Amino acid sequence: MSITLYGIKACDTMKKARSWLDEHGVSYHFHDYKSAAIDRDRLHKWCAEHGWQTVLNRAGTTFRKLDEAQKADLDEARAIELMLAQPSMIKRPVLDLGDRTLVGFKPELYSAALA
């Protein structure tokens, strides 16, 4: 199984996810979408699987700093444009297991998915 972990290197939640994977001997490729970007098709796939409301990180400072006009009347298309323009607005981590993805880090979900 080819596993890719998507996120941002300096994020604390990312560090927890990477540590968990390393401690459990899970081999993975890390894709930093802040430095290597993210493609529109992948964001569409994640939004189709989880809903754009889950994929868009509204709790982060990047989203909170947007003006109210940018935050108003969001839909999937506008959310994807925001995430493409500023990938730090993508919830992290996204663990791509090939046949499905996990958004966010919860050790119990990683354990169940990788058992």
TORPA-4810 file (N, C-alpha, C, O; in nm, 3 decimals):
<nodes>
NODE_1_0.085_-0.118_0.000_0.000_0.000_0.000_0.089_0.124_0.000_0.182_0.135_0.080_M
NODE_2_0.061_0.218_-0.091_0.134_0.343_-0.098_0.057_0.449_-0.020_-0.059_0.478_-0.050_S
NODE_3_0.121_0.506_0.080_0.057_0.604_0.167_0.125_0.739_0.151_0.248_0.748_0.150_I
NODE_4_0.044_0.843_0.138_0.097_0.979_0.131_0.032_1.061_0.241_-0.089_1.058_0.260_T
NODE_5_0.115_1.135_0.312_0.069_1.225_0.417_0.082_1.367_0.363_0.192_1.412_0.331_L
NODE_6_-0.031_1.437_0.354_-0.033_1.574_0.304_-0.047_1.670_0.420_-0.123_1.647_0.514_Y
NODE_7_0.029_1.780_0.413_0.018_1.880_0.517_0.127_1.984_0.506_0.180_2.008_0.398_G
NODE_8_0.158_2.046_0.618_0.260_2.151_0.628_0.361_2.107_0.733_0.325_2.065_0.843_I
NODE_9_0.486_2.118_0.699_0.593_2.067_0.784_0.590_2.121_0.926_0.611_2.045_1.021_K
NODE_10_0.566_2.250_0.944_0.579_2.313_1.077_0.455_2.299_1.166_0.459_2.343_1.281_A
NODE_11_0.349_2.242_1.117_0.224_2.231_1.193_0.238_2.130_1.308_0.290_2.020_1.289_C
NODE_12_0.191_2.167_1.427_0.199_2.078_1.544_0.121_1.948_1.524_0.167_1.841_1.563_D
NODE_13_0.003_1.957_1.464_-0.077_1.837_1.440_-0.005_1.746_1.340_-0.010_1.623_1.352_T
NODE_14_0.060_1.805_1.243_0.138_1.727_1.147_0.252_1.653_1.218_0.278_1.536_1.189_M
NODE_15_0.316_1.721_1.310_0.426_1.658_1.384_0.375_1.537_1.462_0.442_1.434_1.469_K
NODE_16_0.256_1.549_1.522_0.197_1.436_1.595_0.167_1.320_1.500_0.196_1.204_1.531_K
NODE_17_0.110_1.351_1.385_0.077_1.246_1.288_0.203_1.178_1.236_0.208_1.055_1.227_A
NODE_18_0.305_1.256_1.203_0.430_1.197_1.153_0.497_1.112_1.261_0.550_1.005_1.231_R
NODE_19_0.496_1.159_1.385_0.554_1.081_1.495_0.478_0.950_1.513_0.539_0.845_1.532_S
NODE_20_0.345_0.956_1.506_0.264_0.835_1.521_0.299_0.735_1.411_0.320_0.617_1.438_W
NODE_21_0.304_0.781_1.287_0.336_0.692_1.176_0.476_0.632_1.192_0.495_0.513_1.171_L
NODE_22_0.572_0.715_1.230_0.710_0.667_1.250_0.717_0.564_1.364_0.782_0.461_1.350_D
NODE_23_0.650_0.594_1.474_0.652_0.503_1.590_0.587_0.369_1.559_0.622_0.267_1.618_E
NODE_24_0.491_0.369_1.467_0.421_0.245_1.430_0.480_0.179_1.305_0.421_0.085_1.251_H
NODE_25_0.594_0.228_1.261_0.663_0.166_1.148_0.589_0.175_1.016_0.605_0.089_0.929_G
NODE_26_0.507_0.279_1.000_0.431_0.296_0.876_0.514_0.378_0.778_0.553_0.491_0.807_V
NODE_27_0.539_0.321_0.662_0.614_0.390_0.557_0.519_0.481_0.480_0.410_0.440_0.443_S
NODE_28_0.562_0.604_0.457_0.476_0.701_0.387_0.562_0.804_0.316_0.678_0.825_0.349_Y
NODE_29_0.501_0.867_0.219_0.562_0.981_0.150_0.498_1.107_0.207_0.376_1.112_0.223_H
NODE_30_0.577_1.209_0.238_0.524_1.335_0.289_0.518_1.438_0.178_0.617_1.463_0.110_F
NODE_31_0.401_1.498_0.160_0.381_1.604_0.060_0.346_1.732_0.135_0.238_1.744_0.193_H
NODE_32_0.438_1.828_0.133_0.415_1.958_0.197_0.343_2.047_0.097_0.404_2.096_0.002_D
NODE_33_0.212_2.068_0.117_0.138_2.143_0.017_0.158_2.293_0.028_0.106_2.369_-0.054_Y
NODE_34_0.231_2.335_0.127_0.265_2.478_0.132_0.383_2.506_0.038_0.387_2.610_-0.027_K
NODE_35_0.479_2.414_0.033_0.595_2.436_-0.054_0.579_2.369_-0.191_0.633_2.419_-0.290_S
NODE_36_0.506_2.257_-0.199_0.492_2.184_-0.325_0.354_2.204_-0.389_0.327_2.147_-0.494_A
NODE_37_0.269_2.284_-0.328_0.134_2.315_-0.378_0.045_2.190_-0.374_0.086_2.083_-0.331_A
NODE_38_-0.076_2.209_-0.418_-0.175_2.101_-0.423_-0.254_2.123_-0.551_-0.277_2.237_-0.593_I
NODE_39_-0.295_2.014_-0.613_-0.367_2.030_-0.740_-0.518_2.031_-0.718_-0.570_1.973_-0.623_D
NODE_40_-0.586_2.098_-0.809_-0.730_2.116_-0.803_-0.804_1.982_-0.800_-0.900_1.966_-0.724_R
NODE_41_-0.761_1.886_-0.881_-0.828_1.756_-0.885_-0.825_1.685_-0.750_-0.923_1.623_-0.709_D
NODE_42_-0.712_1.694_-0.682_-0.700_1.629_-0.551_-0.795_1.696_-0.450_-0.861_1.627_-0.372_R
NODE_43_-0.801_1.829_-0.452_-0.894_1.899_-0.362_-1.038_1.861_-0.393_-1.118_1.841_-0.301_L
NODE_44_-1.073_1.852_-0.521_-1.209_1.809_-0.558_-1.238_1.669_-0.503_-1.347_1.644_-0.451_H
NODE_45_-1.140_1.579_-0.514_-1.158_1.442_-0.465_-1.180_1.442_-0.313_-1.271_1.375_-0.264_K
NODE_46_-1.098_1.517_-0.241_-1.112_1.523_-0.095_-1.247_1.583_-0.056_-1.312_1.534_0.036_W
NODE_47_-1.289_1.687_-0.126_-1.417_1.751_-0.095_-1.533_1.656_-0.128_-1.633_1.653_-0.055_C
NODE_48_-1.522_1.580_-0.235_-1.626_1.483_-0.269_-1.636_1.374_-0.162_-1.745_1.328_-0.130_A
NODE_49_-1.522_1.335_-0.107_-1.519_1.228_-0.006_-1.564_1.276_0.131_-1.636_1.205_0.201_E
NODE_50_-1.522_1.396_0.170_-1.544_1.443_0.308_-1.634_1.565_0.320_-1.682_1.596_0.430_H
NODE_51_-1.658_1.635_0.209_-1.731_1.762_0.214_-1.632_1.876_0.229_-1.536_1.867_0.306_G
NODE_52_-1.655_1.984_0.156_-1.560_2.096_0.161_-1.553_2.158_0.300_-1.450_2.214_0.337_W
NODE_53_-1.662_2.148_0.377_-1.664_2.205_0.511_-1.563_2.136_0.602_-1.511_2.198_0.695_Q
NODE_54_-1.535_2.009_0.576_-1.435_1.935_0.654_-1.294_1.967_0.606_-1.202_1.980_0.687_T
NODE_55_-1.277_1.979_0.476_-1.143_2.000_0.419_-1.092_2.142_0.442_-0.972_2.162_0.458_V
NODE_56_-1.181_2.239_0.443_-1.141_2.378_0.466_-1.120_2.401_0.615_-1.210_2.379_0.696_L
NODE_57_-1.001_2.446_0.651_-0.967_2.470_0.792_-1.009_2.612_0.831_-0.933_2.707_0.814_N
NODE_58_-1.129_2.623_0.883_-1.181_2.754_0.923_-1.125_2.800_1.057_-1.136_2.917_1.092_R
NODE_59_-1.066_2.709_1.133_-1.014_2.743_1.266_-0.876_2.807_1.259_-0.831_2.868_1.355_A
NODE_60_-0.807_2.792_1.146_-0.671_2.842_1.133_-0.664_2.993_1.117_-0.762_3.057_1.078_G
NODE_61_-0.548_3.047_1.147_-0.531_3.192_1.139_-0.542_3.244_0.995_-0.588_3.356_0.974_T
NODE_62_-0.501_3.165_0.897_-0.508_3.211_0.758_-0.652_3.239_0.719_-0.681_3.342_0.658_T
NODE_63_-0.743_3.149_0.754_-0.884_3.170_0.722_-0.941_3.285_0.805_-1.014_3.369_0.753_F
NODE_64_-0.909_3.288_0.932_-0.964_3.393_1.019_-0.921_3.533_0.977_-0.991_3.630_1.005_R
NODE_65_-0.805_3.544_0.911_-0.756_3.676_0.868_-0.823_3.725_0.740_-0.806_3.841_0.703_K
NODE_66_-0.898_3.639_0.672_-0.968_3.683_0.552_-1.071_3.790_0.588_-1.125_3.791_0.699_L
NODE_67_-1.098_3.880_0.493_-1.203_3.977_0.521_-1.339_3.909_0.509_-1.352_3.802_0.449_D
NODE_68_-1.438_3.971_0.567_-1.571_3.910_0.575_-1.630_3.880_0.438_-1.705_3.783_0.423_E
NODE_69_-1.598_3.959_0.338_-1.650_3.936_0.203_-1.598_3.803_0.146_-1.670_3.733_0.076_A
NODE_70_-1.473_3.770_0.177_-1.415_3.644_0.129_-1.475_3.524_0.201_-1.483_3.415_0.145_Q
NODE_71_-1.517_3.543_0.325_-1.574_3.433_0.404_-1.723_3.413_0.378_-1.777_3.306_0.403_K
NODE_72_-1.789_3.518_0.327_-1.935_3.513_0.309_-1.974_3.424_0.192_-1.903_3.415_0.092_A
NODE_73_-2.088_3.358_0.207_-2.148_3.278_0.100_-2.053_3.175_0.040_-2.048_3.158_-0.082_D
NODE_74_-1.978_3.108_0.124_-1.886_3.007_0.074_-1.962_2.887_0.020_-2.063_2.845_0.075_L
NODE_75_-1.910_2.833_-0.087_-1.957_2.706_-0.141_-1.833_2.627_-0.178_-1.721_2.675_-0.159_D
NODE_76_-1.851_2.507_-0.231_-1.735_2.423_-0.261_-1.639_2.489_-0.359_-1.518_2.486_-0.339_E
NODE_77_-1.691_2.547_-0.465_-1.605_2.609_-0.567_-1.521_2.722_-0.507_-1.401_2.730_-0.533_A
NODE_78_-1.583_2.809_-0.429_-1.509_2.920_-0.367_-1.410_2.869_-0.262_-1.299_2.921_-0.251_R
NODE_79_-1.449_2.766_-0.186_-1.359_2.710_-0.086_-1.236_2.650_-0.153_-1.124_2.668_-0.105_A
NODE_80_-1.255_2.580_-0.263_-1.142_2.521_-0.335_-1.049_2.630_-0.388_-0.927_2.616_-0.382_I
NODE_81_-1.106_2.739_-0.440_-1.022_2.850_-0.487_-0.939_2.908_-0.372_-0.821_2.938_-0.389_E
NODE_82_-1.001_2.925_-0.255_-0.928_2.975_-0.139_-0.813_2.880_-0.101_-0.702_2.924_-0.074_L
NODE_83_-0.842_2.749_-0.100_-0.740_2.650_-0.061_-0.628_2.642_-0.163_-0.512_2.621_-0.127_M
NODE_84_-0.660_2.658_-0.291_-0.555_2.660_-0.395_-0.466_2.782_-0.379_-0.344_2.774_-0.393_L
NODE_85_-0.528_2.896_-0.350_-0.452_3.021_-0.334_-0.366_3.020_-0.208_-0.255_3.073_-0.207_A
NODE_86_-0.420_2.959_-0.101_-0.349_2.956_0.026_-0.364_2.816_0.087_-0.455_2.792_0.166_Q
NODE_87_-0.275_2.724_0.051_-0.288_2.585_0.096_-0.289_2.567_0.247_-0.333_2.462_0.295_P
NODE_88_-0.243_2.665_0.323_-0.249_2.650_0.469_-0.393_2.652_0.518_-0.417_2.626_0.636_S
NODE_89_-0.490_2.681_0.431_-0.632_2.674_0.468_-0.687_2.532_0.456_-0.804_2.508_0.488_M
NODE_90_-0.604_2.437_0.411_-0.649_2.298_0.403_-0.629_2.234_0.539_-0.522_2.244_0.598_I
NODE_91_-0.732_2.169_0.587_-0.722_2.097_0.715_-0.608_1.995_0.704_-0.585_1.938_0.598_K
NODE_92_-0.539_1.975_0.811_-0.426_1.883_0.809_-0.422_1.797_0.933_-0.474_1.833_1.039_R
NODE_93_-0.360_1.685_0.916_-0.309_1.626_0.793_-0.420_1.559_0.712_-0.530_1.534_0.761_P
NODE_94_-0.387_1.530_0.586_-0.470_1.443_0.505_-0.384_1.320_0.477_-0.277_1.330_0.416_V
NODE_95_-0.431_1.206_0.521_-0.359_1.080_0.501_-0.427_1.005_0.387_-0.541_0.961_0.400_L
NODE_96_-0.356_0.991_0.276_-0.410_0.924_0.158_-0.366_0.778_0.162_-0.248_0.745_0.150_D
NODE_97_-0.466_0.691_0.179_-0.441_0.547_0.188_-0.458_0.477_0.055_-0.449_0.355_0.047_L
NODE_98_-0.481_0.553_-0.051_-0.501_0.495_-0.183_-0.648_0.482_-0.217_-0.695_0.541_-0.315_G
NODE_99_-0.722_0.406_-0.138_-0.864_0.386_-0.164_-0.953_0.484_-0.088_-1.072_0.495_-0.116_D
NODE_100_-0.894_0.555_0.008_-0.968_0.655_0.085_-0.869_0.744_0.157_-0.749_0.718_0.159_R
NODE_101_-0.921_0.851_0.217_-0.836_0.944_0.291_-0.893_0.966_0.431_-1.013_0.947_0.456_T
NODE_102_-0.805_1.006_0.520_-0.844_1.051_0.654_-0.804_1.197_0.665_-0.694_1.235_0.626_L
NODE_103_-0.895_1.280_0.718_-0.866_1.422_0.734_-0.857_1.452_0.883_-0.947_1.417_0.960_V
NODE_104_-0.747_1.515_0.923_-0.722_1.541_1.064_-0.645_1.424_1.124_-0.627_1.321_1.059_G
NODE_105_-0.601_1.439_1.248_-0.526_1.332_1.313_-0.595_1.289_1.441_-0.612_1.367_1.534_F
NODE_106_-0.633_1.162_1.444_-0.683_1.097_1.565_-0.615_0.960_1.569_-0.637_0.878_1.479_K
NODE_107_-0.535_0.934_1.671_-0.461_0.808_1.678_-0.549_0.684_1.659_-0.509_0.588_1.594_P
NODE_108_-0.670_0.687_1.717_-0.757_0.570_1.707_-0.802_0.545_1.563_-0.818_0.430_1.522_E
NODE_109_-0.822_0.651_1.485_-0.860_0.634_1.345_-0.743_0.583_1.262_-0.761_0.501_1.173_L
NODE_110_-0.624_0.632_1.292_-0.504_0.582_1.223_-0.484_0.433_1.254_-0.455_0.354_1.165_Y
NODE_111_-0.500_0.398_1.382_-0.484_0.256_1.421_-0.582_0.168_1.347_-0.543_0.063_1.295_S
NODE_112_-0.708_0.209_1.341_-0.810_0.128_1.275_-0.783_0.118_1.124_-0.799_0.011_1.065_A
NODE_113_-0.742_0.227_1.064_-0.721_0.229_0.919_-0.597_0.150_0.878_-0.592_0.094_0.769_A
NODE_114_-0.497_0.147_0.965_-0.368_0.087_0.929_-0.346_-0.049_0.996_-0.236_-0.103_0.991_L
NODE_115_-0.450_-0.104_1.058_-0.437_-0.233_1.127_-0.416_-0.346_1.026_-0.403_-0.462_1.065_A
</nodes>
